Amino acid sequence: MFGLGRRSWLSVLLVGLVALTGIAAWARPAADSAILFIGDGMGPVQIALGRAAAGGELLALERMPYSGLATTLSLGDEVTDSAAASTALATGHKTADGMLSTLADGRRLETILERCRKAGKSVGIISNDALYGATPAGFAVHVQSRGERSEIAAQMARSGALVMMGFGKEEFLPQAAGGTRKDGKDLVAGLRRGGYEVVFTREELGRARRSPLVGLFDDETGPTLAQMVKAAISRLARDDSGFFLIVEQARVDWKEGDSSGVALDVVALDQAVQVALDYARRRGRTLVVVTADHETGDLKIEQPARLSMLSKVKASAAEISDRLNPDRSNIGEVMRAQAGLSDLAEAEVSKIKQAQDAAEAVAAVISQRAGIKWGSGHTATPVKVFAFGPRAEHFTGEMDNTDIPKRMAAALGLRGFAGERR
């Protein structure tokens, strides 16, 4: 050994460096950032409606390279509510319906968002529902009942998230300031004192430059989901340690019976997913996962299916019905312009004209024309899971919704999350 020449010693040193580099690469987490999209109520058929509305080509989320199916049952019930489903997706544990990241005995469940903060990562929460809604709240709040709106808002304000954007500003303001809080607390003022820039419209969001950021919007002046995701990523990506972002498309769940509304909401989610995928492809080391909390509506496609007609629909049933005259004398004109239906039968016109609820009648006509049959309520239908980026191949086949945060945590190198080893 002592007789090795200079060249031999250099060879030994090179081999050692290569080995150390390999060990370091193996030890480094596969991803340093992750983005989780949740389509509330978005089952496989809802995705098919979105595809049809987008012109029949595969959606961006469907083009993600890996996919699987997840079961969604809650603790003690085959059919989950959004609170229990959010808890499962946030913590990797089951809980009873109505509870947010808490067990019946009061024990708090650590969420993947909280674990990422402990690991030094920036975190963000986005929803086009109220920020105190069950799905976004499940990642940052611990309460026994999803109905504790004021407490949920207060905990969200203390979550330490770099970015929070959603609706429902009323629970962040006291009654004296036009809000609904009965305790007199002004959470908006508190957020501003804590250094947050707080915005209320899409224009204010476009002008905002600071971090941390809170957006509390309304339907009239709020941004799109894609605009919120773009604004969030631009801030979170400044953290060299990486980030975790959860994004909810809440409105699929709201439009039971409204095929056009559901289809357009899936398209809106897909546009937000595209923003995240564009970023992940440019940067690397970013895992993107898309799934749902549950299916809503027991949706089915019947033969003969004519889903392609949804590509001509421009609005939800409620928005279409809002364009009708008080006497509904312009049904043909409105349905032609907004739903692409220029051949309404006399019975279809009569149905809309005589209906107590015009939006329901419009929705029924569109669904019947497209070959879509609606049931009602949440179901136990397994939901799709799509993945792109590091460890995306771990999101294939059949899984439970509790597996999703565990696998994301493993990709991020978060050892021991939800009792799992990496």
Residue, then its C-alpha position, 0 to 999 in steps of 0.5 A: m500500500f505504501g508503495l502506491g504511486r502518485r497516480s494510484w493515490l489520485s485514483v483512490l481519492l477519486v473513487g472515494l469522492v465519487a462514493l461520498t457524492g453518491i451517499a450524499a445524493w442518496a441521503r438527500p430528499a428526493a424533493d424539497s417542495a410539494i404542491l397538493f391540489i384538492g378538487d372538492g367533490m371531484g370524482p372520475v366522472q367530474i374530470a371527464l366533464g372537465r375534459a369535454a368542456a376543454g375540447g376533449e383533449l386530456l387535461a393537464l392533470e390527466r397528462m401527469p405521468y403517474s396516477g392511481l385511485a384512493t379510497t376516502l372513508s372516514l373513521g366509522d363511516e364509509v362516506t366521508d365529509s370534507a373535514a374528515a377527508s381533509t384531516a386524512l389528507a393533511t395528517g395521514h390519520k382517520t378521524a370522525d366526520g366534522m373534526l379537523s386534525t383532531l381525534a375524538d379524545g381531543r388529541r391533536l394530529e400533526t399536519i404535513l403543513e406543520r411538519c414542513r414549517k418545523a423543517g424550515k420550509s415556507v408554507g401556503i394555503i389557497s382555496n376559492d372557498a372561505l379560508y375557514g372552510a373544512t378543506p383548507a382549515g384541516f391543514a392548519v387548524h385543530v378543532q372538534s367541529r368544523g362549525e367553529r368558524s371564528e376559532i378556525a379563522a383565529q387559528m388560521a391567522r396564527s398558522g405562520a403560513l407565508v401565503m394564505m388566500g381564500f374567501g370569507k373575510e367576514e370571520f376575520l373582522p369584528q361586527a363593528a368593522g362589517g364582519t361577523r366576529k362576536d369577540g370583537k377581534d380584528l384579525v385583519a389588523g392583527l395580521r397587518r401588525g404581524g407584517y402581512e400584506v392583506v389584499f381584497t381584490r384581484e387588482e390589489l393582488g396584482r399590485a402586491r409585492r411583499s411577503p407574507l401575504v393574505g388575500l381575503f376575496d369575494d366572488e365579484t372582485g376575487p382572482t382566479l385559482a390560477q392567479m392565486v397559485k401563480a402569486a403564491i409560488s412566486r413568493l414561496a419559491r424564494d425559500d431555499s429550503g423549499f415549500f409546501l402549498i395546498v390548493e383547494q378547488a372548492r366549487v365542484d362540490w357546490k354545483e351538484g346537478d349542474s354539469s356545466g358548472v362542474a365542468l368549468d370548475v374542473v377546467a379552472l382547477d386544471q389551469a391552476v395545476q398547469v401553473a404549478l406544473d410549469y414551475a415544477r418542470r422549470r425548477g425540478r425537485t418539486l412534487v405535484v399531486v392532484t386528488a379529491d377529498h371525495e366524490t359528490g353527486d354519484l355522477k354517471i354517464e349514460q348512453p348515448a353520451r354527448l359530452s362534447m356539447l359541454s365544449k360550447v357551454k360558457a357558464s354554470a346553470a345559475e349564471i345562465s339563468d341569471r341572463l333570463n328576462p323576468d318573464r323568461s321570454n329570451i330562453g332560446e337566445v340565452m341557451r343558444a349563446q351560453a350553452g350552445l343549444s340552438d335546437l331546444a325542443e318545445a318541452e325543454v323551453s316549457k320546462i325552463k319557463q315554468a320551473q320554480d327554480a330556473a337554474e335547476a331547470v337549465a341544469a337538467v336540460i344540459s345534463q339530459r342533452a349531454g347524457i349525464k345522470w346525477g344522484s345526490g350527496h357525497t359518495a364512497t366512490p374512489v377518487k383519482v390521484f395524479a402525480f408529477g415530480p420526484r417520487a411520483e411513481h409512488f402514487t400509482g395503483e390503489m391507496d387510501n387517502t391517508d397514504i397520500p400525505k405519508r408518501m409526500a412526506a417521504a419524498l420531502g424527507l420528513r422522517g416519522f411523519a404520521g408514524e411512518r418511517r422514510 
